[in-house]
């Protein structure tokens, strides 16, 4: 992986070729998930980070948006579609991309970096569990579903947060995602 490089791709500048490579990577990495040949699961993102060697072997998507934490409107960066080529797992690809993603989030105006997942890599980079009740809109197969209210994060809904600014995450209030998860 000596020649591997991380590229930063704004969604509006995502080429047809890169989109196809990312879609193929997601299909290999998630196997049983239905992305429908898309380079995203629920909705397009603002920024993609990809690791090339020379083809795309790792991917992370970042979304910048506002959520409600209780009554407060708070800017966050969300992490989605974390994927590593199954044949290249164990080479530190996700670690390199996550470090770059955190760097991107830190230079934004967001107060928190938020993800849904529970892999040890996230805790190792400073994310912690958030057990808040939360509301989001389901979106599967690029179709709007129901509004869902979870009384607490759990299972596939494990929410993790990394503070980026000077605001404290309030574990006691309801989180309104103001739309879909990432």
N, C-alpha and C positions, 0 to 999 in steps of 0.2 A: 504494500500500500504506500510505497515511498512516493509515487507520483500522484497520489490521490489529492484532489483539491475540493474544497467546499465552494459551491457557487450559490449566490444569492439571486433569486429570480422573483421579481415583482409579478404578481398575477397578470397584470395587463401586458407584460412582456414575455409571458410564457409561450415558447414556440410550439408549433405543432409536433415537432420531433421530441422535444422534452416532455410534452404532455403525454405522448404515446409511451415513452420510456417509463415515466412515473406510473402511468396506469398499469403497465406490464409488471413493474416492481410491486405495486400494491396487490395485484392479483397473485403473484408468487408468494408474497409475504403473508397475506391474509387468507389465501386459498379458498376457504369456505364462505367468505363474505361476498356479498353482491354489490360491487362497485359499478356494475354495468359497463365496464370498459372506460370508466371515468378516472380522472386523476385526483378525485376527491370523493369523499363518502357522502357528506350531508350538504355541503355548500362550498362554493369557491372560497379561497382564502386570500389574504393580502400579500403574503410572502411565502416563498418556498425556499428551503435550504436543501441542497442536494450535494451528495458526495459522489464524485466521479472518479473512476479508475479503469479505463477511460469512460466506460458507460456509467450510468447512474446506478449506484449500489446502496445508497441510503437516502432517505427523504424525511423531512419534517415540515409541517405546514404551520404557519403562524397567522392568527386572526387578531386584529386590533378592534376592540369595541367596548361599549359601556354595558354594565350590568347594574342592577340595584342590589345594594347590601343594606337591607332594612330600608330606610328612607333615603339613603345616600346614593347618588348616581356616581359610579366609580369606573374609571377606565382600566381595562385589563388587556393582557395579551393571552390568547388561548393557544394551546398546543394540540395539534391533531395529526392524524395519519403518519405516525412514527413507523417507519418501515426500513428494514435492512434485508438485503438479498439473503435468502435462506442459506445459500452456499458460502456466504461470507460472514456469518454470525460468529461472534467471539473474537473479532479483529479490532474492536474498539470503535466501530463506525458510529453506533448510537451515542457513545460518549462524546466523540468529536462533534457530532451534530448538535447534541444537547448543550454543550458548552457554547457553541456558536449561537444557538437559539436564545440562551440566557443573555449573552452579550447583546443580541438584537433587542431583546425585551428591556434590558437595562437602559438603553439609550432612548427608549420611547417615553412618552408621558404617562404610561400606565403605572398604576399603583401596585398591581399584582400580576403574576404570571400564573395562569390557572390551567389545569389539565384534568382529564378524567382517566384514571388508571391507578395502578398500585405497584408497579414494578420497583424493585429496590434501587434501580439507577436513579429514579426521581428523588427519593429520600437522600441518596448519596450526593445529590447536587443541591440540597437545601430545601426541597419541597416538603411540606408536611400535610397530613390529612386534615381536611375540613369536613366536619360532620353536620354542617348546616342543612336545614330543610331547603329545598330549592324547587323552582318551577322552570320548565323549558317546553318548547314545542318539538314534538317528534317529527323527524324528517327521515324517511327511508325510501330508497329508490327514487330520490329526487321528487318526492311527493309529500306534501304537508299532512301530518297526522294530527293526533290529539294534543291538547295541552296537558302536561303531566306534572303533578306535584308530588315530590318525594319528601317524606318526613325526615329522612336522613340519607346521606350518601351511603352506598353499600353495593357490593357485588360489582357489576359493570359500571355503576355510577360513582365509584370511589372518586371523590374530588380531592385534588391536592393543590396547594397554593404555595407560592414563593413571593414574599414581600419584595417589592422593587423600590418603593418610595418610603415616605415617613409615616404612612398610615398603617394602623394595626388591623388585621383581619378580625372581624367580630364573629366568633363561632356561635353566638346566641341568636342571631337574626336570620330571617328568611332571605335567601338569594333568589332574585328573579333574573334569569339569564336573558330576558328581553328577546327571546327567540330560541333558536336551536342550541344544543351543545355544539361543540366544534367538529 
